[in-house]
Amino acid sequence: MTKQELDSKLRRQALSYPGIARDQVKGFYEGKKEASFPPDDVLREIRHIYITGSGDCNAAAAICKPIVEKLLGGFSAKVYADTPLQVSRYLSLLATDDNPEVAGQTLLIGMSVWGFPARVVECFRRARHLGVHTLDVTNCPDTPVGHAAEYIINVHNPQTPDTHPGCRDYFGTLVGTVLTAAYISEVKGLQPAGTVERMADEIIRMADAYAAQIEQIDDQMFRLACEVKDRIDRFEGVGDGYQIASAFFFPAKIIETVGRYATWTDSVHFCKNSVHYKNPQRIFTAFFAEEDAENREKIAEAAKLAMEAGREVLFLADAPRERFGLPQEMRFLELPKCSREWPALAAFFNHLPTDLLSAYLCELWGGHYFRDGSSGSFTAQQVTSIWAQPGMSTLKGSKIVIVEEEENAE
């Protein structure tokens, strides 16, 4: 059996992902020039940032938070990242303290590539009710989320037959959000002119480094999938800090492709709870690590504990295994290293190996990406399985009520 026999939409997305970086950066610049982008006089007054999104975009928010904090953080400045439901519940208390002046200095960034999640719509409606500025980071402005937002940055994802749905949408959202934050930092005078270009260059440099390695990674994930396909049926991703996003993204792709049980956690909770799952030999666990992270020893300890428990383990890191004290018998994949200035950019890319692993397992097990034609090209609107039926996606059409508006109406 060859890799080409197991080709699929997700595999093609992962393989092409590093090659679209330049066009994705151009997409940001194109969107920034449009009238829907917030004006400088509004951005200059922003002191507090909320970042939210549903599903994969909630993971993206976790990556963006430390980058935005570094760009915009400072005395009395605040940056939050949370789920849309939590943001809607606590926005008035945490962001504004019910103070209209503070609300006018607050920006809620909602990430929604497709533009339909009801909870993000709810966030924007709630924010605008409080006087908070809202910005939709999207590829589809003419949608419920786009209509609910005060401002929009259309990231103009590079279009190919395999663009949607999958991991390349994730990349567009990440690029659009961090470059927007870099631009805000320049407008406010917190970072020097050229910060946007410098960050964009680092994203492209990392993409080029992955492009040079992607065929080798693809080979390794093909062999790994063939090796473990008959031994595993459950999955777990483990990562700390912003790496929790990649730890989430791995099981998300497993669920979207093969529908097997999959979860994610951090190294502390893994050692305390997850390691006790029964039938450990059936569990494949991926660990995401960085040489310069404070948790380097803890994540390595968790990986060794997983292997000792009998799990199938893959350790993904940006330095040789010796830097983590890992045994030679542990599966290990060294990935490109990000700059010390923007370490969280590593999580833009380090999920690609597990994307490829998920894609291969899907084909080996006879699965179908999003339960439809796995090897074909399709859009979200063309999915015809049970998961696309109205009763299975009620949040898209749920009624959203702002409580204060109901009380005032009475």
N, C-alpha and C positions, 0 to 999 in steps of 0.2 A: 504494500500500500504506500502511496506517495502523498506528499503534502497537497498536491494539486487535486487529488481525488477527494480531499477533505476541505476544499476551499469553501468559504462561506462569506456572507455579508460582513459579519463582525471581523473575521480575519482580514478582509480587504480594507476595512476601516482602520484597523490597528496598523497594518503595514503602511498605509498611506498617510497616517497621522503625522509623523515627523515632517513629511514633505510639504505640508500645507501651511507651515508656520509663517512663511513670508506673506502668503496671500491672506492669512487670518489677521496678521498685523495690519496689512493694507485695509482689511475690512473694518478694523477699528477706526482708522483715520478717516475712512469714507463716512462712517456713521457719525463721527465727531463733527463733521462739517455740516451735517443736516440740521434743519431748524428745530428738530425735536430734542436736540442735545441741550442740557441746561446752560444758561448764559454764565459768563464769568462773574458777574456781580452777585449772582446767587451762590455760586460755588465758593466765592471768596469769604462768605459769612458762615460757611458750614464748620461746625466744631464737633458734631457728634454724628457717627455713622452706624446704621444698622444694616446688616447683610443677611439676607434670607433667601430661601428657595426650597422647592419640594423635590424629594427623591435625590437623584444625582446632584442637583443644584444645591441641596442642603449640604452635601459633602463638599462641593465646590466652595461654599461659604466658609467652611472650616479651614480650607487652604488659604483663602483670601484674607482672613482676619489678621494673621501676623504680618502680612505684607502691608495691609492698610494701616495697621497700628504703627509700623515703622515709618510709613510715608506721612501719616497725618497725626499720629499720637503726640502728646505733649502735655503740658500743664493744663489740667481740667478738661482735656479732650477725651472722648470715650469712643470705643469701637466695640460693637456687639455682633455676634453671629449666633443665630438660633433658628429653630424651626418656625415656619409661618404661624402656627397656632400659638406658640409661646410669645412671639413678637406681638401678635394681635392682642393677646391678653394683657401684656405688661408694658406696652409701648408708652402709655401715658405716664406711668410711674417712673420707669427707668430713664426714658429719653427726655421727657419734658417736665416732669414733676407738675403737670397741669399748668405750666407757665407758657403762655403764647410766645413770649420772646425767645425762650429756649427752643420751642417747637420750630420756630423760623430758622434756627441754626442747626437743625437736625435733618439728615438725609437718610431715607430708607432706600436701600438698593435691593431690588427684587430680581433674582435671576430666574428667567423662564424662557428657554429656547423656543418651545412650542407655543407658549402663551395662553394655556388653558387652565392651570391649577386654580381651583376655587379658593384655596387657602391663601394664595398669593394675592388674588383679587381682593379678598377680605382684608389682608394686610394693608394694601394700598388705600382702600376705602377708609379704613380705620385711621391711617396716618393722615390722610388729607382732611378728615374730620377734625383732627387735632391740630392742623396747621403745619404738619411735617411735610417736607418736600419728598417726592418719590421719583425714583429712576428705575425704569425697566431695562434690564440688560437682556436682549433678545435677538432672535433671527426672524421673528414674525410679529411685527408691530401691530398689524390689523387683527387683533385677537382680544379676548376679554381682559387679559392682564395688561396689554398695551393700552387699551381704552381706559383702564382704571388708573393708569400712571399719569403723573404730571409731566414727566420728561421720559425720553426714550433714547437709548443708544442701540441702534441696529448694528450688530457685529458683522453682518454680511458674511456668513459662513461660506467658504468656497464650495461651489456646487459640483457634485458628481452623482452618478446614479446610486452610489452607496452612502450618501451623506447622512440619511436619516433612516431609522433611529439608531442611536449607538453612542460610541465614545467621542466622535468628532464634534458633536454638539457640545459636549462637556468642555472640550478644548476652547471652542469659541467663546463660551461663557466665561471661562477663567481668564482668557486673554482680554476680553472686553472689560471685565471688572477691574483687574489690577492696573491696566493702562489708564482707565478712567480715574482711578485713585491717584495714580502718578501725575496725571494732568491736574487734578485738584490740588495736589501738593505744590505744584509749580505756581498755579494761580494764587494760592495763599502765601507764597513765598517761604514755605516750609522746607522745600527742596530746591536745588539750583535748576536753572533752565537746562534742558537736555535730559532730565530724569526719565521722561517717557521714552525717549530714543534709547537711553542706556538700558532700561528694562526690556524694551522690545528686542534689542540686540542680544541680551542674555537669553531670552526665550528662544530666539532663532539659533543661537549657539548651541543650546541644549538640544534643540530639535535636530540640528545637523549631527551632533554626537550620537543621538539615537538612530538617525538615518544610517550612519555608518555601521551600526551594530544590529540593526533590526533583522536582517536576514539570518544572522547567527542566532539571535534570540528566537526567531521563528523556528529554526531547526531544533533548538533545544526544547522548546515547548511542544513541538510535534513528537519528539522522541519521548518526552516525559508523559504526554497524554497516552501514547501507546503503551508505555510501561505500567501505568497505574490504573488504566481504565477498568480492569476487572477486579481491582482491590478496594476501590473507594466508592462511597456514595453520599458522603457529607463533607462540608467545607467550612473553613473558618479563616478570616483574615484578621491579622493582629498588627496594630500600629499605635504609636503614641503621638500626642499633639496633633499637628496637621496631617501626620501620616495616617491618622484614623480615617481620613478620606479615602486613601488607597485601600486600606483595610476594608472599608465599606464597598468600594467600587468592585472589588473582586467577587464577593458573594452576590452583588447585584447582577453582574454579568452571568454568573452561574444560574441564578434564578431566571433571568431572561432567556437563557439558552436551553438549559436542560431541566429546569424546574426542580432540581434536587434541594434538600435542606441545606441552607447556608446562613452563616451569621458572622458577626464581626465584634471585636472587643479591643481593649488595650492590654498592655503587658501585665499590669497589676491585676486586673480582673481575670486575665487568663490564668495566671498562677494561682489565684485564689479560688476560681470557680470552674472555668472551662476545661481545665486539664482533667477534671474528674468525670467528664462525659464517658458513658459506657462505649464499648467497642471502639477503642481509640484507633485500632488498625484500619478502620473504615473511614477515618477522618483525614482529609488533606488540609494542611494548615500552611498558609503563606504569611511570612513575617516581613515587614517593611522597615528598614533601618537606615541610619545615617552615621557615618563615622564621627561627625562633630556634634551629634546630639547628646544632650545630658543623659538620655535614657539608654545609651549604647550598651552598657553592661546589663541593664534590666531586660532589654528586648532579647539579648543573646541568651540570658539565663532562661527566659521563657521558651525560646526555641529549643534549647538543649533539654529542657523538661519535657517538651512535647515529643521529642524524638525518643527519650528514655521511656515515655509512656507507651510508645509503639505507634505513634502517628506517622503518616507520610508528611514530610516537612520540606518546604522550599523557603530559603532565606534570601531576600533580595536587598542588596546594599550598595553603597557608593564607594566601597573600599575593599581591599582583599579580606578574605575570611579571617586571616591572622589578627586583623585589627579588632575582631570581635571575639577572639578566642574560641572559634567554632571548630569542632572535630572535622577531620577530612571526610568522614563518611556522610556528613550532612550535605544535602543538595544546596548549592550556593550559586547565585548569579550576581556577578559584579556589573553594576550599571554606571552610566556617566555621572560624574560629580558636578553638582551645581556650585555656583560662586558663593563665597561666604557672605556676600552682601544680600543676596536674596535666596536663602536656602530652601524656602518653601516652594520655590519654582520646581524643585525636584519632583514634587507630587503631581505636577502637570503631566509627567511622563512615566513615572515608575510603575504605573498600573498596566502598561502595555503588555509585559510578559504574561500576566494572568488573564488579560483579555484574550490573548492568543490561545492560552491553555483552555479557557472556557469554550472558545470557538471550536477547537479540535475535539474536545470531549463531547460537545454537542453533536458533531458529525459522526464520531465513533459510536455514540449511543443511539444514533438514528433520531435525534431530536430535531426541533425546528425553532429557529430564532423567533422569539415572541410568539411561539406556537404556530407560525406560518412558514412559508417557503424559505428555509434557512439559506439555501444557496442562491436564491434569486435576489433581485433588487426590488424593494417595495418601500412605500411610505407608510406612516402611521395610519393614514386614512384607508389604506388598502389591506390592513390586517382584518381578516374575516373570522378569526377564531372566537371562542367564547369570551376571551379576555377583552375583546373590543366591543362587546355588546353593552347596551346602555345600562343594564342592571349591574354590570361588573365595574362601572366607572362612575358611580353616583356622585363623587365629589366634584366632577366637572359640572354638574348641573344642580348642586345643592343650593338651597336658598340661603343667602347671606343677609343677616340683619345686624345693623348697628344699634345697640341697645338704647343709647341716648336718643337716637332719632325716633325710635318707637315710643319712648317715654314722653318726648316733646310733642309727638303727634296726639297723644292722649290728653 
